[in-house]
Amino acid sequence: MSKLALCRSKRLIASKRKSAAARYGALILTSIFLVACKSDIDVPGDQANDRLSITNSDSLLNSRVTSTSTPVIIEDDTGYIPPGVTTKANVASSVSLRLISEIAAPIVEGETVQATSVSMDGGDKAMVSYNMAGAPRLGAVDYITKLTESNPRLRSSVSFNDSDINAVATDGSYIYVAVATGSLAFPFPAVLERIKLKNDKFVLEDANRIALTSFAATSVVRTSNEVYATSGNTGSVFAFTKSKLDPLGEFPLHDARWVAWDKDGKRVVVLQGTPGQISIFEEDEFPGGSMQLLNTFSFPGADIPESKSTVDVAGGKAFIAAGAQGVQVVCLDDGQIVGSVPVPDAASLGLDPGDVVTNAVSVDKDLMFISNGGAGVYVARGANEFKDTDCTEQQQITVLGKLRFDDFQSVNHVEFENDHLIIAAGLSGVKVVRVD
């Protein structure tokens, strides 16, 4: 081959290689572009309709979050030491708490709403509900993720311009909220509402509302297959399918304040007030559109009208926030009261006794966190893990003291799970505490 022909051949090969490289490079850029576009499409943006406003913008959400790493001191309250307990300080020193995040309460229609309840999903996510103290009816729900990392993230928020949101639950695909609505589209203010989650963001599609009875939906919980909700002093406990909120069963109850799931015992527990009572139902059973009532047991407390009371379940026992009677621990099998924790002494704290009531309690492992309204959050410890103790003997519970925070106004709810304590601190918003 001549030198001229050889050069032409080399130029032709080089040209083909460049063309192939260009095509390959274009293919890569196209793939990257498509992936980026797909990612943008899959992450919902801010959305709104005539009553809901969803914020998914990271910059707007992050402006409400303050990351920190501040030790939380347990202040001793000697009035809490049970007879015969002399080692409380040593027990307290083995519990370490650190405030890792604070989330400011959202503003809805120009008004700051107050944090009312917390629901955790068993992993590293939590939901917080908000309502308005007094008129008008306004509410919100925050979705918090990455609790197990150093900086929890406010991932999405939805506000309601016509409804108080009193409680929230989730199954990972939807949130279910207990509502007191001002909408005239319903015969009663009590409503159960569902909002969809898509890639950890709220979206408007597939939202749904179901009418309940009474003046307010007071609580909601999801089980393996259903969603259960309660409604006020002339209401009921209701059961619905998770998929479409189709009604399954209803049972009328006086002053139904809170519903909890006894997963191990396959029971649904409803706390009632005025007078204090728990009603226990068999999960997943709806004879004739009703519910299978197993037992009812009374307990002291929960006798303040229109007051909040919650119940948590562990080891076949109901841990009840009983208002002026503190925490009452009731065996779900026979109704025995197998433990209690009194409210703090209001006079020693310089508070009105009406402001010092136990409105929420949450247990996990051997720790108990108690919301005492204006007195703040207290921590107690069991002699053993609560899920491992039974009803054959009295619970040995030592109150370690009060958690010291700088800016508390009042505490409406606490939820403790997976070594994280989430505090619904009213107008002060939300505090996330890591517990070691």
Rosetta blueprint (number, residue, H / E / L):
1 M L
2 S L
3 K H
4 L H
5 A H
6 L H
7 C H
8 R H
9 S H
10 K H
11 R H
12 L H
13 I H
14 A H
15 S H
16 K H
17 R H
18 K H
19 S H
20 A H
21 A H
22 A H
23 R H
24 Y H
25 G H
26 A H
27 L H
28 I H
29 L H
30 T H
31 S H
32 I H
33 F H
34 L H
35 V H
36 A H
37 C H
38 K H
39 S H
40 D H
41 I H
42 D H
43 V L
44 P L
45 G L
46 D L
47 Q E
48 A E
49 N L
50 D L
51 R L
52 L E
53 S E
54 I E
55 T E
56 N L
57 S L
58 D H
59 S H
60 L H
61 L H
62 N H
63 S L
64 R L
65 V E
66 T E
67 S E
68 T E
69 S E
70 T E
71 P E
72 V L
73 I L
74 I E
75 E E
76 D L
77 D L
78 T H
79 G H
80 Y H
81 I L
82 P L
83 P L
84 G L
85 V L
86 T L
87 T L
88 K H
89 A H
90 N H
91 V H
92 A H
93 S H
94 S L
95 V L
96 S L
97 L E
98 R E
99 L E
100 I E
101 S E
102 E E
103 I E
104 A L
105 A L
106 P L
107 I E
108 V E
109 E L
110 G L
111 E E
112 T E
113 V L
114 Q E
115 A E
116 T E
117 S E
118 V E
119 S E
120 M E
121 D L
122 G L
123 G L
124 D L
125 K L
126 A E
127 M E
128 V E
129 S E
130 Y E
131 N E
132 M L
133 A L
134 G L
135 A L
136 P L
137 R L
138 L L
139 G E
140 A E
141 V E
142 D E
143 Y E
144 I E
145 T E
146 K L
147 L L
148 T L
149 E L
150 S L
151 N L
152 P L
153 R E
154 L E
155 R E
156 S E
157 S E
158 V E
159 S E
160 F E
161 N L
162 D L
163 S E
164 D E
165 I E
166 N E
167 A E
168 V E
169 A E
170 T E
171 D L
172 G L
173 S L
174 Y E
175 I E
176 Y E
177 V E
178 A E
179 V E
180 A E
181 T E
182 G L
183 S L
184 L L
185 A L
186 F L
187 P L
188 F L
189 P L
190 A E
191 V E
192 L E
193 E E
194 R E
195 I E
196 K E
197 L E
198 K E
199 N L
200 D L
201 K E
202 F E
203 V E
204 L E
205 E E
206 D E
207 A E
208 N E
209 R E
210 I E
211 A E
212 L L
213 T L
214 S L
215 F L
216 A L
217 A E
218 T E
219 S E
220 V E
221 V E
222 R E
223 T L
224 S L
225 N L
226 E E
227 V E
228 Y E
229 A E
230 T E
231 S E
232 G L
233 N L
234 T L
235 G L
236 S E
237 V E
238 F E
239 A E
240 F E
241 T E
242 K L
243 S L
244 K L
245 L L
246 D L
247 P E
248 L E
249 G E
250 E E
251 F E
252 P E
253 L L
254 H L
255 D L
256 A E
257 R E
258 W E
259 V E
260 A E
261 W E
262 D E
263 K L
264 D L
265 G L
266 K L
267 R E
268 V E
269 V E
270 V E
271 L E
272 Q E
273 G L
274 T L
275 P L
276 G L
277 Q E
278 I E
279 S E
280 I E
281 F E
282 E E
283 E L
284 D L
285 E L
286 F L
287 P H
288 G H
289 G H
290 S L
291 M L
292 Q L
293 L E
294 L E
295 N E
296 T E
297 F E
298 S E
299 F L
300 P L
301 G L
302 A L
303 D L
304 I L
305 P L
306 E L
307 S L
308 K L
309 S L
310 T L
311 V E
312 D E
313 V E
314 A E
315 G L
316 G L
317 K E
318 A E
319 F E
320 I E
321 A E
322 A L
323 G E
324 A L
325 Q L
326 G L
327 V E
328 Q E
329 V E
330 V E
331 C E
332 L L
333 D L
334 D L
335 G L
336 Q L
337 I E
338 V E
339 G E
340 S E
341 V E
342 P L
343 V L
344 P L
345 D L
346 A H
347 A H
348 S H
349 L H
350 G L
351 L L
352 D L
353 P H
354 G H
355 D H
356 V L
357 V L
358 T E
359 N L
360 A E
361 V E
362 S E
363 V E
364 D E
365 K L
366 D L
367 L E
368 M E
369 F E
370 I E
371 S E
372 N L
373 G H
374 G H
375 A H
376 G L
377 V E
378 Y E
379 V E
380 A E
381 R E
382 G E
383 A L
384 N L
385 E L
386 F H
387 K H
388 D H
389 T L
390 D L
391 C L
392 T L
393 E L
394 Q L
395 Q L
396 Q L
397 I E
398 T E
399 V E
400 L E
401 G E
402 K E
403 L E
404 R L
405 F L
406 D L
407 D L
408 F L
409 Q L
410 S L
411 V L
412 N L
413 H E
414 V E
415 E E
416 F E
417 E E
418 N L
419 D L
420 H E
421 L E
422 I E
423 I E
424 A E
425 A L
426 G E
427 L L
428 S L
429 G L
430 V E
431 K E
432 V E
433 V E
434 R E
435 V E
436 D L
